[in-house]
Amino acid sequence: MRVTMIGAGYVGLVSGACFADFGHQVTCIDKDTAKIASLNRGEIPIFEPGLAELVESNVRQARLEFAAEASQIGEADAVFIAVGTPSRRGDGHADLSFVYQSVRDIAPLLGSAAVVITKSTVPVGTGDEIENILRDNRPNTDIQVVSNPEFLREGAAIQDFKHPDRIVVGSDDDRARKVLADLYRPLYLNTSPIIYVDRRTAELIKYASNAFLATKITFINEIADLCEQVGADVQEVARGMGLDNRIGGKFLHAGPGFGGSCFPKDTSALIKTAHDHGVPLRLVETVSAVNEQRKRAMARKVVQALGGSVRGKTVAVLGLSNRILTTPAIRRQFR
Ligand SMILES: NC(=O)c1ccc[n+]([C@@H]2O[C@H](COP(=O)([O-])OP(=O)(O)OC[C@H]3O[C@@H](n4cnc5c(N)ncnc54)[C@H](O)[C@@H]3O)[C@@H](O)[C@H]2O)c1
């Protein structure tokens, strides 16, 4: 199949390379011309195990290419939107300006039976808005809009993409479902289940999943505080809990609070969506507030451990994300 990926960031690049590896013909488009130029020189802008080899081999076999302009998009059977959805400044809502701009960019160029698929994490109802933009620009076409949220983890992205726990496809349209089934065929032949739901349900599955994992982390963090006071070992508590199959051991590691590129912005966007619909999610609101307090409490612990002041002290930070360390300026500072 002919696939276009709009956005060659973490998700776009990994998904594009993996779809090419399944045998599809993939073009990754990014408006960041410097990123496209470096990809075309064979440089990978992020550190992700196995990605450089996967990109190199699929480029060599002419199944994967990179471009700054979506000129050949008219021939694509499937067009994925994989642009960023950061937190909007001020109110914590998801900033959808990159998503809507990319849809306006591609609308005049799409084939009349293209399937447009959001891989970006977008609030429930975004697919309807994308459909409106496409209808306004392209009346009398059969372009379908599908939600196909991505669950990969940075650092294990290829493994997660190629062996997902599930593939979620949000669409009521038979033709669109068939296109997604064909795209992912190598995976469900290997027993990864595909679940077909309506578009709004798919959009919400992604946020509900991330909010649940953030809740699990926050839960064990609060238990860790209690362990410290009562002389119990939180690692053993987590192990004892996690061996119960109903609970599971993953995301039960106490630490300095959750961060990264997704959980903070996604919990915040979910809280806002729920408020807008008059259904406040008090549990998720508390998780977010507890996590904020925890980061501050961690900083106070560091200050305390250094005798009450960090002025003039050298502090080593372990566990910086690979995304941060691939930014050259930051790499220099942390050398
Ligand atoms: N990073 C993850 O682990 C992860 C996992 C699952 C889901 N997601 C979601 O996937 C989406 C993308 O995340 P990411 O981490 O890949 O972001 P990213 O910032 O790494 O990449 C986004 C890319 O989109 C490009 N872009 C923006 N507007 C564009 C346009 N109009 N045309 C072409 N390119 C454009 C940017 O230049 C950038 O390269 C987000 O919604 C995120 O929440 C991310």
The ligand as an ORCA input file, in Angstrom:
! r2SCAN-3c Opt
* xyz 0 1
  N       6.527     10.170     21.600
  C       5.784      9.182     22.062
  O       6.255      8.316     22.805
  C       4.333      9.068     21.681
  C       3.660      7.854     21.902
  C       2.331      7.762     21.521
  C       1.675      8.846     20.969
  N       2.343     10.022     20.788
  C       1.620     11.142     20.182
  O       2.008     11.232     18.800
  C       2.010     12.602     18.379
  C       3.376     12.978     17.810
  O       4.310     12.863     18.863
  P       5.883     12.858     18.584
  O       6.509     12.494     19.879
  O       6.170     12.066     17.375
  O       6.100     14.427     18.267
  P       7.426     15.130     17.663
  O       7.409     16.507     18.196
  O       8.605     14.239     17.870
  O       7.145     15.164     16.090
  C       6.146     15.931     15.480
  C       6.656     16.306     14.089
  O       5.573     16.887     13.343
  C       6.124     17.883     12.496
  N       5.046     18.759     12.017
  C       4.305     19.648     12.712
  N       3.391     20.236     11.905
  C       3.540     19.694     10.672
  C       2.906     19.882      9.411
  N       1.893     20.746      9.256
  N       3.332     19.159      8.355
  C       4.350     18.271      8.491
  N       4.988     18.050      9.653
  C       4.602     18.744     10.735
  C       7.159     18.567     13.374
  O       8.106     19.289     12.600
  C       7.775     17.360     14.105
  O       8.905     16.852     13.420
  C       1.593     13.414     19.605
  O       0.201     13.630     19.559
  C       1.940     12.506     20.767
  O       1.143     12.756     21.900
  C       3.664     10.165     21.111
*
